[in-house]
């Protein structure tokens, strides 16, 4: 049976920014962020919150739908200087010194481990600054939107169905529909279902596809057109619960590490 809350569901490397999750690469994409109209800049988080609350409402009467014109959405946001600085670190796709992983991957790994075992992964001063400043920049999604991310089999293990590859679709539905969980870290999703990702990419070939029906009131931010930009990245704030509404096999094969499994789609809706 699925864990009901606080399961810290993620892939084992921590799951950072979509750009950071790719690992390595140059900073050219990060620099591209500055080549498009930017969010409004204000002096304080309170000013940013007021502007974002005015622009992004917490209700939407339309059904869940795709987000159109992401570039406009990006520049309609308002951030203070601390959030803008934190976003630069979060989007950095370069591995940290002595690590194989980017700052966002390391941060999210620590946040999830600390949720399971408090204090086990102390945050550095810069990581705590990133957490605080990103949370300050979060705002209403503004629309009822479908978001997508892909994950490894750890996700299914944390739900209590690590043997999903040997289960039928009906067994998975029985085990998972209605289960609830929340993620204690920042979650990176795509608002365009990775439509601009190349044929061979480190995202859409994973074993688990998560389709999230995201409410207008869900706290998010769009980090920009940096490493995750073409992939339509939306970062969801920590500790926002969802419940599973459907499960199905996609008919494709998905990888986790060097192993391949029947790719499963988990459809969740915000609480």
N, C-alpha and C positions, 0 to 999 in steps of 0.2 A: 504494500500500500504506500502511496506517496506520503512524503513528509508534508505536514500541513502548514508550517511557517518557518521562516528564518533558515531555510535550507542552504543558503549561500551558493546557489546554483551557478556554476560557471565552468569553463574549461580549466584545466589544471595550470596553465601558464598565467592565469590571472585575468585574461580578457580585457584589453585596454581599448584605446581608440581604434577605430577601423584601420586607420593608417598605421598606427603602432603595431596592431596585430599582424600586419603583413611582415614586420620585422625588416630591419636594415633599410636600404634605400638612401637616396640623397635628400637634402633639405629643399630641393627645388619646389616640391609641392607645398611645403610649409610657407615658403616665400610667396607662392602664388596667392595665398590668402590676402595679401596686401594689394593685389592687382584688381580687386573688385570693390564696389562700394561696401563700406564697413558699417557695423552696428554703430548706433549713436554712442558717443562717449560722454559720461557725466562724472562728477567728482565723487559721489557717494553711492553706496549700495542702496540707500533709501530712495534716492532719486531714480536709480535704475529700476527698482521694484515698482515705483509709482508709474513710471513710463510703460513698463512691460505689462502691468495690470490693466492699464488703459488700452493697450494695443491687443493683448491676447486674452480673450475672455475665457471664463471657466465653464461655459456651456456652449453646446452646439446641437441644434435640433436635427441635423442631417445624419444619415447612417454613416458607419465607418467607411472612409474613402481614402484615396491616395492624396498626398500633399502635393499640390502643384506649385510651380514657380518657387523653388527652394531658394534661389538667389534673392528674391524679394523678401522672403521670410527671414533670411539671414540678416539683411540690412535693416529690417524693421525692428530688430532687437535693440536693447539698450544695456550697456555694461559699464561698470566703473573700472578704474585702472587695475584694481586687484584681480578682477575676473578676467580681464584681457590678458594679464600676465600669466595667470593660471592656465588659460586656454593655450597659450604658446607651449607651456610645458606638457600639457595633456596631449597635444597634437604632435609632439616631437616623436618621430619614428625611429630615432637612433637608439641602439641598445645602450643602457647605462654602463658606466665603467665597471668592469668585472662581471658583467651580466650579459645574458643573451636577450634580455627583454627591455622594452621601452619603459619610460617613466610611468605611463598610464597602466601598463601591464603589471609592473611591480606594485604600484599603489593599490590597484584593485585586488591583487592577490593578498596583500597585507590586510586590507579592509575585510575581506571574506574570512581570512584566517582568524582575525581578531574577533569576528562575530561568533566563531565557533569556540575560540579559546582566548578570552579577553587578555590583552597585553602580550600575547605571544609574538607579535610582529610590530614592535614599536615604530611609529612613523617618525621620519626625520622632520626637522622644522619646515623644510621646503614642501614635503608631502602634506603636512598638516595645513600649511598655507594653501596648497592646491585644493584640499578638501573644503576648507572654509570658504575660499573664494569662488569655487565652482558652485557650491550650495547657495551662496549669496546671489549668484547670477541666474539661478533657476527661475522659470516662470511658467505660467499655464501653457500647455500645448496650443490651446486656442481653437482647436478643431478636433473632431472625432476622426482619428487617423489610423490607418494600418501601418505598422512598423514590422521590420523583419530582422532577425539575426540568426546566425548559424553557430552551433556549438558541438562539442565533442561528447563522447558517451558518458563522461563524468556527470553531465546534466541528467541523464536517465538514471544513473546509479544513485544520485542524490534524491531522485524521486522514488526510489525503491524498486525500479524495474530495470536493473542492469542487464537482465537477460532478454531485453525487448526484442532482440534479433530472432529469438526463438519463440516469440509469442505471436498470436494472431491479432489482427486489428481489433476484433471484438474483445479479446482479453485485455488489450491495452486501454480501450475505452472504459471497460468496467473498472480497471485499476486506477485510472487517472482522472476521468471527468469529475469535476467538482473539487478536486484537490486544490489547495491554495499554497502559495509560497511568496516570498519576497527576496530581493537581492540586496544585501547590505553594502554593495559597492555601486559605482557608476556603471550603467549599462549602455553600450554603444549599439545602436540599431540603424537600419537603413530605411529611409522613407520612400525610396524608389525601387525596393527589392533588388538592389545591386544591378540594375539594368545596364549600367555603364561599366561594370567590371569586365575584364578580359575573359576569354574563354577558359584559360587556365589561371585560376586565382585561389588564394588561400581562404576564401570565405564560403562560397556556395557549394563546395564539394564535401563539406563536413557531414557527419552522420545525423545531426539533429537540426531541423529547421524550426524556429520559433516565430510564429506569426502573432503579433501582439495588437489587439484592438485597444488603442490608446485613447483614453477619454480627454476631452478638452481641458479638464482640470488637472491632469497629470503634470507634474513638475519636470520640465525638460529645458534644454537649450540646444541650439544648433551651433556647433563649434566653428563652422566656416568651410571654406573651399580649400583647405589644406590637404593633408594626406587622405582624409576621409571625404573630402568634398565631392568628388565625382560619384562617390558611392552613396551620397545622400545621408550623411551621418547626423543622427539625433542622439544626444546623450541624455539618458533618463536618470533622475536623481535617485539616490539610494533609498531603500526601505519603503517602497511603494508596492503594496500587495496586488497580486493578480490571482485569478482562478482559471483552471483549465476547463474549456468548453467543448473541445473536440480533439481527437487524435486520429491520424491516418498515416499510412505509408505512401510515400510519393511515387513509388515505382522505380526510383533511382537507387544507386549505391552511394554511400557516403563514407568518408574516411574519419578515423580517429587515430592519430599517430600514423603507423604504417599499416593498420588494419582497416578493412572495409566491412560495412554493415548495410542492412536495409535502411535507407534513409527514412526517418520518421519526422512528421510535422506535428508539432504541438501548437494548438491554437489556444491562446489565453486572452482574457479580457481583464482590464483593470477593475479592481474592486470599487 
